[in-house]
Amino acid sequence: NCTEGYRRGCRLMEHKLKKIDKTTSPSTDTAHTQGGLSLPLQVVAVWALTNLCQTKARRFVPMLRRDGGVELLNKLKEAPDCPENIKRLATLTIMKAYDPNIGSE
């Protein structure tokens, strides 16, 4: 269901950010497996959050705000190894989170 998809996306994003905080060796950190989480999983996690917040904003944006998702997306965007497509999706989601027409829970 949608709520489980949202939570799964948040967990994947948290996992990615924990890996970014740790020092990784160049031999284990590649373009396809950044910080221990494969690039396709990163894209799917951020895409899922973006999609939920764009299509069902009144339900999921307050959850994103409350659960610290905006802060996680900002950290992800600032990561030096974050691909541009993920940064764009994160930016769209952050912009939606600051939309004044969407109330809080």
NORJOPE-V102521 format. One record per residue. BURIAL is + if it has 24 or more other C-alpha atoms within 12 Angstrom, else -. D_LAST is the distance of its C-alpha to the last C-alpha in Angstrom with 1 decimal. Layout:
<<BURIAL D_LAST> <BURIAL D_LAST>>
//
This chain:
<<- 19.6> <- 16.9> <- 14.7> <- 18.0> <- 18.9> <+ 15.9> <+ 16.7> <- 20.3> <+ 19.9> <+ 18.1> <+ 21.0> <+ 23.6> <+ 22.3> <+ 22.4> <+ 25.8> <+ 27.0> <+ 26.0> <- 27.7> <+ 30.8> <+ 30.8> <- 30.8> <- 34.0> <- 37.3> <- 38.5> <- 42.1> <- 43.0> <- 44.7> <- 41.5> <- 39.1> <- 39.9> <- 38.5> <- 37.5> <+ 36.1> <+ 34.3> <+ 33.2> <+ 33.9> <+ 31.4> <+ 33.1> <+ 32.3> <- 31.5> <+ 28.8> <+ 27.3> <+ 27.3> <+ 25.8> <+ 23.0> <+ 22.0> <+ 22.8> <+ 20.5> <+ 17.5> <+ 18.6> <+ 19.2> <+ 15.9> <+ 14.0> <+ 16.7> <- 17.0> <- 13.5> <+ 11.5> <- 8.7> <- 8.3> <+ 9.6> <+ 9.0> <+ 5.6> <+ 7.7> <+ 10.6> <+ 9.5> <- 8.5> <- 11.6> <- 13.9> <+ 14.7> <+ 15.4> <- 17.9> <+ 19.5> <+ 20.0> <+ 21.6> <+ 23.9> <+ 24.8> <+ 25.8> <- 27.9> <+ 29.8> <- 33.4> <+ 33.7> <+ 30.6> <+ 31.9> <- 31.3> <- 29.7> <+ 27.0> <+ 26.5> <- 26.1> <+ 23.4> <+ 21.6> <+ 22.0> <+ 20.6> <+ 17.4> <+ 17.1> <+ 17.9> <+ 15.2> <+ 12.6> <- 14.1> <- 14.1> <- 13.3> <- 12.9> <- 9.6> <- 6.7> <- 3.8> <- 0.0>>
//
